[in-house]
Amino acid sequence: MTKETKKKNHVPIRLNALFLAVFFLFSILIFRLGYVQIVQGEEYQRSADKKENVTARLDAPRGKMMDTENRVAVDNKPVYSITYTRTQKTSAEDREAIAEKLAGYIKKDTKNVTERDKKDYFIFLHQKEVESRISPAEKKQLNDDQYYKLMLDRITKKDLDSFTPHQIEVLAIKREMDSGYALTPQRIKIGASQKEIATISEHLSDLPGIDIKPDAKRDYPYGDTFKALFGQVKQIPSSKMDFYLSRGNERNDLVGTSFLEEQYESLLRGKKSSVRYVTDKAGNPVGEPVEVEGSRGKDLTLTVNMELQQKVEDVIEKAMKKAKSGGSAYANRDLTEAYVVMMNPENGEILSMAGKKYDTKTGQYKNAPFGTVYNSFEMGSAVKGATVLTGLQKGAITPATHFYDAPLVFGDGRKMKSAHSGLGSIGPVEALEASSNVYMWHVAMKLAGYDYSHKRFIDHHVDEAFRVLRDSYSQFGLGVPTGIDLPSEATGYNTGMSDQLAQAMFFAIGQFDTYTPLQMAQYVSTIANNGYRMQPHLLKEVREPSTQPGKLGKLDYKFEPHVMNKIEMKQEYLDVVHQGFRQVMVGSHGTAAAYFKNKSYQPAGKTGTAQVDVKSGLNNKTLVGYAPYDNPEVSFAVVVPKVREGSINLEIGSGALDAYFKLKKDGNKTK
């Protein structure tokens, strides 16, 4: 037998041994699986049925907001919060009993308790009594929802007034408990005092579900300055619940509910920490939870200069106090608000948005910057720059067109005149300098097809004049959204159309539609920027959370300036308005020259006075402008409604520009 034959005989023997081993192993595996399934299957099933995995997520600190100089303007202050975590079997009665005890250990703010909350609580405490107020016949005709609504209706003011302060506090605590979800910590009080923490710690065994957890709440190093526009952080409003749930939020989350906190919620919200529980079928935790740490949200650098903002707020308040004191106190009794917007005309960066409201009941002045975005007014002659440019663009006038500034007399005997009539023959530059109403009226009449010299219409199209003026104004940002990065903004009030020539003439001098202070700032910025309308914005940069105190995190995003539209207009037309605006500040007939002619920063601008009540002499006083006039780096709008005496608009405007250029000269200080 050869060696080759011997090797062939060995191969089947080895294969048989391998097959036998595999068969033996599979037999053991099948036997074991059968044993587990048949003998121990019921035991394992009972064990699996007893357990559920539940994950609770806890909010992470939000990102910070810093001003344009990277000074922290919105921070997170470390605090301790009292939380309540209920199980799936906790009853309303259990929560009420815990709330009753907790009310003895903490002070709970009750300002958010509503009348509906009180009615629900009254029914909870006195259900049989309230049910007795509904007859069996009434009950028979109602479904459950209608029945409960009728119970609510049967609760009287006397019932609600019967609550003691302690009961209202218990209600406020229970209200927070009821809004939570099983195995999810619900904040009962953010920022507990040391005394409250110590007291609760001693009684935790009597307060099932109550805990004390490290937390953070928003802190504002600059106090009330710009605070309203930073926005608020609250629980998700019911009206937006579906939206946030679709984005992965949970019902108990704290989210930005207004202004910048809402606008940039997706950036500011942190990555939640999570706690994973294993519970039995009764909802009781089994074993220790597993916790996964979260991370803070991204930091925002804003365009606003907080030091400038503070100074502008101070300028407004001082001017208002001066206007409402001394001999002007009675005349300016209706003066209760004033607004300023400052922005960079080249890139749209908002430098300051300030507002003040005077509380007639308390005599206090409060910051109200939101009025720059949401309140609109007739602006008067400040819009005349747009009127002149419209006339030039549509061929109603040329840079050389002159009209005689004298009272206009119409066929029916009506007279219309400028506040400063008698200027003689003037062109568009002089008309802007002296704020000639007559010149603007001639522009409107030309656009409407009216021949004033013959007191007749050549081509009657007043409605077309309205359309042309309004469309042209919108190119500057008047009457349309500015595009600012906030959840919403007002666009002013469109008063509609009219076939009356006089109304078109009033439109041309800013006494028809209404605009916001922000729209006025965008309008004058567009002129300063030679026809480029820039989107105003508050966000400058987005950065990753810093890992080192005092240092910025990694740059994640930088806002790029956005041109909303370019007004197609000859540069010589824009230069006419630039010259006119400059003469307003320095010319012999300049309506703002008394305040600005000696300013080293060489401003240009336009004043405005809109008559609110002719009989009582009530006016809106406005001012728009930019500086330096030949290379603008800052533009601004001032709006002061309901003024009778004084030049408060000019005082505020000069004070705001003085503050800007002084800060630039001195350098920004570090907070």
C-alpha positions in Angstrom: 0.0 0.0 0.0 1.4 3.3 -1.0 1.7 6.4 1.3 -0.9 8.2 -0.8 -3.5 5.5 -0.2 -2.9 5.6 3.6 -3.6 9.4 3.6 -6.9 8.9 1.8 -8.1 6.4 4.4 -7.4 8.9 7.3 -9.6 11.7 5.8 -13.0 9.9 6.3 -12.1 9.0 9.9 -11.4 12.6 10.8 -14.6 13.9 9.2 -16.7 11.4 11.0 -15.1 12.5 14.3 -15.9 16.2 13.5 -19.5 15.4 12.6 -19.9 13.4 15.8 -18.6 16.3 17.9 -20.9 18.8 16.3 -23.9 16.5 16.7 -23.1 16.1 20.4 -22.8 19.9 21.0 -26.1 20.6 19.2 -27.8 18.0 21.2 -26.7 19.6 24.5 -27.8 23.1 23.2 -31.3 21.8 22.2 -31.7 20.0 25.5 -30.8 23.2 27.4 -33.2 25.4 25.4 -36.0 22.9 25.9 -35.3 22.8 29.6 -35.3 26.6 29.9 -38.5 27.0 27.8 -40.5 24.1 29.3 -39.3 23.8 32.8 -38.3 27.4 33.7 -40.2 29.3 31.0 -43.0 30.4 33.3 -40.6 31.6 36.0 -38.6 33.8 33.5 -41.9 35.2 32.0 -43.0 36.2 35.5 -39.7 37.9 36.1 -39.9 39.8 32.8 -43.5 40.8 33.4 -42.5 42.4 36.7 -40.0 44.8 35.2 -40.2 47.9 32.9 -37.5 50.2 31.8 -38.3 53.9 32.4 -36.0 56.8 31.5 -36.4 60.2 33.0 -34.4 63.1 31.5 -33.4 66.2 33.4 -32.8 69.7 31.9 -29.2 70.7 31.4 -28.0 74.3 31.9 -28.8 76.6 29.0 -26.2 78.4 27.0 -25.1 81.8 28.0 -25.6 85.1 26.1 -22.9 87.7 25.8 -22.8 91.2 24.4 -20.8 92.2 21.4 -17.7 92.8 23.7 -18.1 89.2 25.0 -19.3 90.3 28.4 -21.8 87.9 30.0 -25.3 89.3 29.8 -27.3 86.2 30.6 -25.8 83.5 32.8 -26.8 80.5 34.8 -26.9 80.9 38.6 -26.3 77.6 40.6 -29.3 77.0 42.9 -31.1 74.2 44.6 -34.5 73.2 43.5 -37.2 71.3 45.4 -38.5 68.6 43.1 -41.3 66.0 43.2 -41.2 62.7 41.5 -44.4 60.7 41.6 -44.8 57.0 40.8 -47.4 55.7 38.3 -49.8 54.8 41.2 -49.7 58.1 43.1 -53.2 59.5 43.6 -54.4 63.1 43.6 -55.1 62.7 47.3 -51.5 61.6 47.9 -50.2 64.7 46.2 -52.5 67.0 48.1 -51.3 65.5 51.4 -47.7 66.0 50.5 -48.4 69.6 49.3 -50.1 70.3 52.6 -47.0 69.2 54.5 -44.6 70.9 52.1 -46.4 74.3 52.4 -45.4 74.3 56.1 -41.7 74.1 55.1 -41.4 76.4 52.1 -42.7 79.7 50.8 -44.3 79.2 47.4 -45.1 82.0 45.0 -48.8 82.0 44.2 -49.0 84.6 41.4 -49.4 81.9 38.7 -52.5 80.4 40.4 -55.5 81.2 38.1 -59.2 81.4 38.8 -59.6 78.0 37.0 -57.0 76.5 39.3 -59.0 77.7 42.3 -62.2 76.3 40.9 -60.6 72.9 40.3 -59.2 72.8 43.8 -62.5 73.8 45.3 -64.2 70.9 43.5 -61.4 68.6 44.7 -62.0 69.6 48.3 -65.8 69.9 48.2 -66.9 67.7 45.4 -70.2 66.5 47.0 -71.2 70.0 47.9 -70.7 71.3 44.4 -72.5 68.2 42.9 -75.5 69.0 45.1 -75.8 72.3 43.2 -76.7 70.4 40.1 -80.2 68.8 39.8 -80.6 65.1 38.8 -82.5 66.4 35.7 -79.6 68.6 34.7 -77.1 65.8 35.3 -79.1 63.4 33.1 -78.7 65.6 30.0 -75.0 66.1 30.3 -71.9 64.0 29.4 -68.9 64.0 31.7 -67.2 67.0 30.2 -70.4 69.1 30.2 -71.1 68.0 33.8 -67.7 69.1 35.0 -68.0 72.4 33.2 -71.4 73.0 34.9 -69.7 72.3 38.2 -67.1 74.9 37.5 -69.9 77.4 36.6 -71.7 76.8 39.9 -68.7 77.8 41.9 -69.2 81.4 43.2 -66.9 84.2 44.1 -67.7 83.6 47.7 -66.4 80.1 47.3 -63.1 81.3 45.9 -62.8 84.0 48.5 -63.1 81.4 51.2 -59.6 80.0 50.5 -57.0 81.0 53.2 -53.5 82.2 52.1 -52.2 78.8 53.3 -54.7 76.9 51.1 -53.7 79.0 48.1 -50.1 78.1 48.8 -51.0 74.4 49.0 -52.8 74.8 45.7 -49.7 76.4 44.1 -47.6 73.5 45.2 -50.2 70.8 44.2 -50.5 72.6 40.8 -46.9 72.0 40.1 -47.1 68.4 41.3 -50.1 67.7 39.1 -48.4 69.0 36.0 -45.6 66.4 36.3 -45.3 62.9 34.9 -44.5 59.6 36.5 -40.9 59.1 37.4 -40.0 62.6 36.0 -38.7 65.1 38.5 -41.0 68.2 38.5 -39.7 71.5 39.9 -41.8 72.7 42.8 -39.6 75.6 43.7 -36.4 76.9 41.9 -33.9 78.6 44.2 -34.8 77.2 47.7 -33.3 79.1 50.6 -30.8 77.5 53.0 -33.4 77.4 55.7 -35.9 75.6 53.4 -33.3 73.1 52.3 -32.3 72.3 55.9 -36.0 71.9 57.0 -36.9 69.7 54.1 -33.8 67.6 54.6 -35.0 66.8 58.2 -38.4 65.7 57.0 -37.7 63.9 53.7 -38.9 60.6 55.2 -42.3 62.2 55.6 -42.3 63.6 52.0 -42.4 60.7 49.6 -41.2 61.8 46.1 -39.7 65.1 47.4 -36.1 65.7 46.7 -33.5 68.6 46.7 -31.5 68.8 43.4 -28.8 71.1 42.1 -30.2 73.3 39.4 -29.6 76.5 37.6 -31.8 79.6 36.9 -31.2 82.5 34.6 -29.1 85.3 36.0 -28.7 88.8 34.6 -25.5 90.6 35.5 -26.8 93.9 34.0 -30.1 93.7 35.9 -33.1 94.9 34.0 -31.1 96.2 31.1 -32.3 94.6 27.9 -33.8 91.8 30.0 -37.2 91.8 28.3 -35.6 91.1 24.9 -33.5 88.2 26.3 -36.9 86.5 26.9 -38.2 84.1 29.4 -37.7 80.4 30.2 -40.8 78.6 31.3 -42.6 75.3 30.9 -43.9 74.5 27.4 -47.1 76.5 26.7 -50.0 74.2 25.9 -50.5 75.9 22.5 -47.0 74.8 21.4 -46.9 71.4 23.1 -47.3 69.4 19.8 -44.5 71.4 18.1 -42.0 70.8 20.9 -43.0 67.1 21.3 -42.3 66.6 17.6 -38.8 68.0 18.2 -38.0 65.5 20.9 -38.9 67.6 24.0 -40.8 66.2 26.9 -43.9 67.8 28.4 -42.2 69.0 31.6 -39.3 70.7 29.8 -38.4 74.3 30.4 -38.0 76.1 27.1 -37.6 79.7 25.8 -41.1 81.2 25.5 -40.3 84.7 24.2 -37.8 86.8 22.3 -34.2 85.6 22.1 -34.7 82.6 24.4 -37.5 81.4 22.1 -35.8 82.3 18.9 -32.6 80.4 19.6 -34.1 77.6 21.8 -32.5 74.9 19.7 -29.0 76.4 20.3 -29.4 77.4 23.9 -31.0 74.2 25.3 -28.4 71.8 26.6 -28.1 68.1 26.2 -30.2 66.5 29.0 -28.8 64.2 31.6 -30.9 61.0 31.9 -31.8 58.7 34.7 -32.8 55.2 33.8 -35.1 53.3 36.2 -36.1 49.7 36.3 -39.6 49.4 37.8 -42.0 46.6 38.7 -45.5 46.5 37.2 -46.8 48.7 40.1 -44.4 51.5 38.9 -42.1 51.2 41.9 -38.3 51.5 41.2 -36.3 48.4 41.5 -32.6 48.8 42.4 -30.5 51.9 41.8 -31.1 54.2 38.8 -28.4 54.6 36.2 -27.5 58.3 35.5 -26.0 59.7 32.3 -24.5 63.2 32.5 -25.7 65.9 30.0 -24.0 69.1 28.8 -24.7 72.9 28.7 -26.3 74.5 25.7 -24.3 76.6 23.2 -23.3 80.2 24.0 -24.6 83.2 21.9 -22.6 86.4 21.3 -25.1 89.2 20.5 -24.6 92.4 18.6 -25.9 94.6 21.4 -23.4 96.6 23.4 -24.6 96.4 27.0 -22.7 99.5 28.1 -24.2 101.5 25.3 -27.6 100.0 26.1 -27.4 101.2 29.7 -26.3 104.7 28.7 -29.1 105.0 26.1 -31.7 103.9 28.7 -30.3 106.5 31.0 -30.5 109.2 28.3 -34.2 108.4 27.6 -35.2 108.4 31.3 -33.5 111.7 32.0 -35.1 113.4 29.0 -38.5 112.1 30.0 -38.1 113.3 33.5 -37.0 116.7 32.3 -40.0 116.9 29.8 -42.4 116.0 32.6 -41.1 118.5 35.1 -41.3 122.2 35.7 -43.4 124.3 33.4 -43.8 121.5 30.9 -45.2 119.0 33.5 -48.9 119.6 32.7 -48.4 120.0 28.9 -46.6 116.7 28.7 -48.9 114.8 31.1 -49.7 112.3 28.3 -46.0 111.5 27.7 -45.5 107.9 29.0 -43.0 106.2 26.6 -40.0 106.8 24.4 -37.9 104.5 22.2 -34.4 104.4 20.5 -33.0 101.9 18.1 -29.3 102.1 17.0 -27.8 99.9 14.4 -24.9 99.5 12.0 -26.2 100.4 8.6 -23.5 98.4 6.8 -24.2 95.0 8.3 -27.5 95.3 10.2 -26.1 94.7 13.6 -28.4 96.1 16.4 -26.3 98.1 18.8 -29.0 99.2 21.1 -32.8 98.7 21.4 -34.0 100.8 24.3 -37.4 101.9 25.6 -38.8 103.5 28.7 -42.4 103.4 30.0 -43.7 105.7 32.7 -46.1 104.1 35.2 -48.7 106.8 36.0 -49.7 104.9 39.1 -46.3 104.4 40.7 -44.4 107.3 39.1 -41.6 104.8 38.1 -39.8 104.5 34.8 -39.4 100.9 33.6 -37.4 99.5 30.7 -39.6 98.5 27.8 -37.3 97.7 24.8 -40.0 95.4 23.3 -41.9 98.6 22.3 -39.2 99.2 19.6 -40.5 96.0 17.8 -44.2 95.8 18.7 -45.5 99.4 19.0 -46.2 101.5 15.9 -46.9 105.2 15.5 -47.4 107.9 12.9 -43.9 109.2 12.3 -44.4 112.6 10.7 -41.8 114.3 8.6 -39.0 111.8 9.4 -40.2 109.8 6.4 -39.8 112.7 4.0 -36.5 111.2 2.7 -38.5 108.3 1.3 -41.0 110.7 -0.2 -38.3 112.7 -2.0 -36.6 109.6 -3.3 -39.9 108.2 -4.6 -40.6 111.5 -6.4 -37.1 111.4 -8.0 -37.4 107.8 -9.0 -40.9 108.1 -10.5 -40.0 111.3 -12.4 -42.4 113.5 -10.4 -39.4 115.8 -9.6 -35.7 116.1 -10.5 -32.8 117.2 -8.3 -33.3 120.7 -9.8 -37.1 120.9 -9.3 -38.2 123.9 -7.2 -41.6 124.7 -5.7 -42.7 127.9 -4.1 -43.1 127.3 -0.4 -46.3 129.1 0.5 -49.8 128.1 1.7 -51.7 126.0 -0.8 -55.1 127.2 -1.7 -57.6 124.9 -3.4 -60.7 125.6 -5.4 -63.0 124.9 -2.5 -61.2 127.5 -0.3 -59.2 125.0 1.7 -55.7 126.0 2.8 -52.7 123.8 3.6 -49.4 125.1 4.7 -46.1 124.0 6.2 -45.1 124.6 9.8 -42.4 126.9 8.4 -44.1 128.4 5.4 -42.7 131.4 3.5 -39.4 129.8 2.5 -39.8 131.0 -1.1 -38.6 128.9 -4.0 -36.9 125.7 -2.7 -35.5 122.5 -4.1 -35.5 119.1 -2.5 -32.4 119.7 -0.4 -33.9 122.9 1.1 -37.2 121.1 1.5 -35.6 118.4 3.7 -33.6 121.0 5.6 -36.6 123.1 6.6 -39.0 120.2 6.6 -41.3 121.7 4.0 -44.7 120.1 3.9 -45.6 122.1 0.8 -42.8 120.6 -1.2 -43.9 117.0 -0.3 -47.5 117.9 -1.1 -46.4 119.0 -4.6 -44.7 115.6 -5.0 -47.9 113.8 -3.9 -50.0 115.9 -6.3 -47.7 115.1 -9.2 -47.9 111.4 -8.4 -51.7 111.6 -8.2 -51.9 113.4 -11.6 -53.1 116.8 -10.1 -52.1 120.0 -11.7 -52.0 122.5 -8.9 -51.3 125.5 -11.1 -54.7 125.0 -12.8 -56.4 123.4 -9.8 -57.5 120.3 -11.7 -56.6 116.7 -12.4 -54.9 115.9 -15.6 -55.1 112.2 -15.0 -57.0 111.3 -11.8 -55.2 108.5 -10.1 -55.0 109.2 -6.4 -55.1 105.5 -5.6 -52.1 105.0 -7.9 -50.2 107.7 -5.8 -51.0 105.6 -2.7 -49.7 102.4 -4.3 -46.6 104.0 -5.6 -45.7 105.7 -2.3 -46.5 102.6 -0.2 -44.6 100.3 -2.5 -41.6 102.6 -2.5 -41.7 103.0 1.3 -41.6 99.2 1.7 -38.3 99.1 -0.2 -36.9 101.0 2.8 -38.5 98.7 5.3 -41.5 100.8 6.1 -44.8 98.9 6.6 -43.2 95.4 6.0 -41.3 93.0 8.2 -37.7 94.1 8.9 -36.5 90.5 9.2 -35.1 90.8 12.7 -34.2 87.5 14.4 -37.1 87.4 16.9 -40.1 85.1 16.9 -42.4 87.9 15.7 -42.6 91.6 15.0 -45.2 94.2 14.3 -45.3 95.8 10.8 -47.3 98.8 11.6 -50.8 99.7 10.5 -51.7 100.0 6.9 -54.5 102.6 6.8 -55.7 101.5 3.4 -56.4 103.5 0.3 -58.3 106.6 -0.4 -59.5 108.5 -3.5 -59.1 111.8 -1.7 -56.0 113.8 -2.8 -55.6 115.3 0.7 -55.1 111.9 2.2 -52.3 111.1 -0.3 -50.7 114.4 0.6 -50.8 113.5 4.3 -49.3 110.1 3.5 -46.3 111.9 1.9 -45.6 113.7 5.2 -45.9 110.7 7.4 -49.4 111.2 8.8 -51.3 108.2 7.5 -49.7 104.7 8.0 -47.9 103.8 11.2 -44.5 102.3 11.6 -42.3 100.8 14.4 -39.1 102.4 15.7 -37.2 99.4 14.3 -38.7 100.0 10.9 -37.6 103.6 11.1 -34.1 102.6 12.0 -34.0 100.2 9.0 -35.4 102.9 6.7 -32.7 105.5 7.6 -30.0 102.8 7.5 -31.0 102.0 3.9 -30.5 105.6 3.0 -27.2 105.7 4.9 -26.1 102.5 3.1 -26.9 104.0 -0.4 -30.0 101.9 -1.0 -28.9 98.5 0.5 -31.6 97.4 3.0 -29.8 95.1 5.5 -31.5 92.6 7.7 -31.3 93.8 11.3 -30.1 91.1 13.6 -29.2 90.5 17.3 -27.2 87.3 16.9 -23.5 87.7 16.1 -21.9 84.4 16.8 -22.6 80.9 18.2 -19.9 79.1 20.3 -19.5 75.8 21.9 -19.7 75.9 25.8 -16.3 77.0 27.1 -14.4 74.5 29.2 -12.2 77.1 30.8 -13.5 80.0 32.9 -13.0 83.4 31.2 -12.3 82.0 27.8 -14.6 81.7 24.8 -15.6 78.3 23.4 -14.9 77.1 19.9 -16.7 79.2 17.2 -19.6 77.2 15.7 -21.4 79.8 13.6 -20.9 83.5 12.5 -23.9 85.5 11.3 -23.3 86.8 7.8 -24.8 90.2 6.8 -27.9 89.7 4.6 -29.1 92.3 2.0 -32.9 92.1 1.9 -33.1 94.3 -1.2 -31.2 96.9 -3.2 -33.2 100.0 -4.2 -32.5 100.6 -7.9 -31.9 104.3 -7.8 -29.3 106.7 -9.2 -26.6 107.7 -6.8 -27.3 111.4 -7.5 -30.8 110.9 -6.1 -29.5 109.4 -2.9 -26.9 112.2 -2.7 -29.8 114.7 -2.8 -31.2 113.2 0.4 -27.8 112.9 2.0 -27.3 116.6 1.5 -30.7 117.4 2.7 -30.3 115.3 5.9 -26.9 116.9 6.5 -28.4 120.4 6.3 -31.1 119.3 8.8 -28.3 119.1 11.3 -26.2 122.1 10.3 -28.1 124.4 8.0 -29.5 127.8 8.8 -33.0 126.4 8.5 -32.1 123.0 9.8 -34.8 121.7 12.2 -32.2 119.9 14.3 -29.3 122.3 13.9 -29.7 123.8 17.4 -28.7 120.4 18.9 -26.3 119.0 16.3 -24.5 121.7 14.3 -21.4 121.6 16.5 -21.1 117.8 16.9 -17.7 116.5 15.8 -19.1 113.2 14.6 -20.9 115.1 11.7 -24.4 113.6 11.8 -27.1 113.7 9.2 -30.8 113.1 9.8 -34.4 114.1 9.7 -36.8 115.3 12.3 -40.5 114.5 12.5 -43.7 115.8 14.1 -46.9 113.9 13.6 -50.1 115.5 14.8 -52.0 113.1 17.0 -54.6 115.6 18.3 -54.6 119.0 16.6 -57.1 120.5 19.1 -55.0 119.8 22.2 -51.6 120.1 20.4 -50.6 116.5 21.0 -47.8 115.2 18.7 -45.5 112.3 18.1 -41.9 113.6 18.0 -39.4 111.6 16.0 -35.8 111.8 14.7 -33.8 109.5 12.4 -30.2 109.9 11.3 -26.7 108.5 10.9 -23.1 109.5 11.5 -20.7 110.4 10.2 -22.7 111.6 7.2 -20.0 110.8 4.6 -19.1 107.3 6.0 -21.9 106.2 8.3 -21.1 103.7 11.0 -24.2 104.1 13.1 -27.8 104.9 12.3 -30.6 105.6 14.7 -34.3 106.2 15.2 -35.9 108.1 18.1 -39.7 107.9 18.7 -41.4 109.8 21.5 -45.3 109.6 21.3 -47.7 112.1 22.8 -45.6 115.3 23.4 -46.9 118.8 23.5 -43.9 120.9 24.5 -40.1 120.7 24.0 -37.7 118.9 21.7 -37.3 115.7 23.6 -36.6 113.8 20.4 -33.6 115.9 19.7 -32.3 115.7 23.3 -32.6 111.9 23.2 -31.0 111.6 19.8 -28.0 113.8 20.6 -27.5 112.0 23.9 -27.6 108.6 22.3 -25.1 109.6 19.6 -22.9 111.3 22.2 -22.9 108.1 24.2 -22.0 105.9 21.2 -19.0 108.1 20.1 -17.7 108.6 23.6 -17.7 104.8 24.2 -15.9 104.4 20.9 -13.3 107.0 22.0 -12.8 105.8 25.5 -13.0 102.1 24.7 -15.6 99.7 26.2 -15.2 98.9 29.8 -15.3 95.4 31.2 -18.3 94.5 33.3 
